[in-house]
Amino acid sequence: MGRIDVFVAPRPNRALINMMTIVNRIVMLRGVPGFRDLLPFNRLAGLRGVANVRHIDFPAADQQKLQACCGEGQATFITPNHPEFFTDWMIDKEIVSRVSPLAASWATHGVVNGLGRLMQKFWLANNLIAQIPGNNEAAKAHSVDWALKGHGVLLHPEGGVGWHGDHVGPLLPGAVEMGLEALQRGRETNADFKAWVAPVVWKLAFTGNVERALARECAYVEKSLKIEGAAHGSLPERVYRIYSDLLSRDEQAFGLTAVQGASYAVRQQRALAELGQRLADGVAAEPGLDLAELLRRSRRWLREGEADTEEQKRVRKLAETIQRIQRVGSWAFADRTITQEEIAEHLKRIRNDYCKGTLRDTINRFIPQPVGPRCAHIRVPQPLGLHDYDGSVDEALVVLRTRMQAAVTRILTDLEAGGGFISYPNPFYHR
């Protein structure tokens, strides 16, 4: 135990898990009634609720749908979307506490193994599975074994946090692959054994107008990053200006020719195309690869470590810059309007990617604080029964992503119809 890159099997402690479920609901999510809205107590995260999720909208029908997939005689891999860091595990824990209390959950090895031996024992007792980059075979084997016992296994198929709650990103194949392995092993002793990939989506919505608080956070980001001409224009325009200036810095750092008067979307694509070509040359990749595959090749190239130190630094910097620039995805340019929730996501993404060097910024990356109270709207799309499925893994990912995005869109439509969003003209909009 203790090494960050070594997998250690979880040792779930039911009493601790039950206790942490209560702590999670009060301290991490909802806060303490009577204190969470009362100055000065509402400035203390533990009394206000660290994630400030006051309400859980999880309809009984959706909960029952997910619960029906869990239990003896079936293996279940629960796959939530991944719109926000820290809050993700808090909401995920609330979900599994209602449907499969002893479910295991995947988490980054930096959390499970990287905070010392005492914290490692704590996380393993909470049934967290450490994801070891480049070496997940032990974690997958343990996940299949645990799922075969009738307990769920939760992992995020989008991978890392994207800070885009209205959009489901491309999915990774791990849950489907483990589900198929569990099905094969389960059928060896039980002809009626079932295996499920059960998607879950949740959308966080502010319970009131948080424009003033968003403006304060925006001002902090502008000051931290030394954005010239800060605090001018509307809130969305200020966020756009931050991203535009940050892209200009990347263009200058790599000697790219900026296109005067071009939109952010056009400049972003030109920058990604040029940097992608340089990265492909650096790792000797064949032409025509998309950026996702090119980044995978570069990570493998860096792990192999066959080039000299300076070349490795150059490739690593290229890859990190591409990843950072492309985190503003096509979803940001799609709609004419932008909500307060989306502005909050932009600011958290900027703070995570660019604001570094102070204790405040370090804490924010691990425990980002929302600017106001929120409601978590949780829905369960139709689970994918692998026992009744004969398509490929890639086709299964398309099915799952389609179902997840449709569920998110339904939440958005229902909230919009009820007047649940405060919106502004979207300066990122690009036809």
Buried (B, 14 or more C-beta within 10 A) or exposed (E): EEEEEEBBBBEBBEEEBEEBBEEBBBBBBBBBEEBBEEEEBBEEBBBBBBBBBBBBBBEEEBBEBBBBBBBEEBBBBBBBBBBBBBBBBBBBBBBBBBBBBBBBBBBBBEBBBBBEEEEBBBBBBBBBBBBBEEEBEBBBBBBBBBBBEBBBBBBBBBBEBBBBBBBBBEBBBBBBBBBBBBBEBBBEEEEEBBBBBBBBBBBBBBBEEBBEBBBEBBBBBBEBBEBEEBEEEEBBEBBBBBBBBBBBEBBEEBEBEEEEEEBBBEBBBBBBEBBBEBBBEBBEBEEEBEBEEBBEBBBEBBEEEEBEEEEBEBBBBBBEBBBBBBBBEEBBBBBEEBBBBBBBBBBBBBBBBBBEEEEEBEEBBEBBBBBBBBBBBBBBBEBBBBBEBEEEEEEBBEBBBEBBBBBBBBBBEBBEEEEBBBBBEBBBBBE
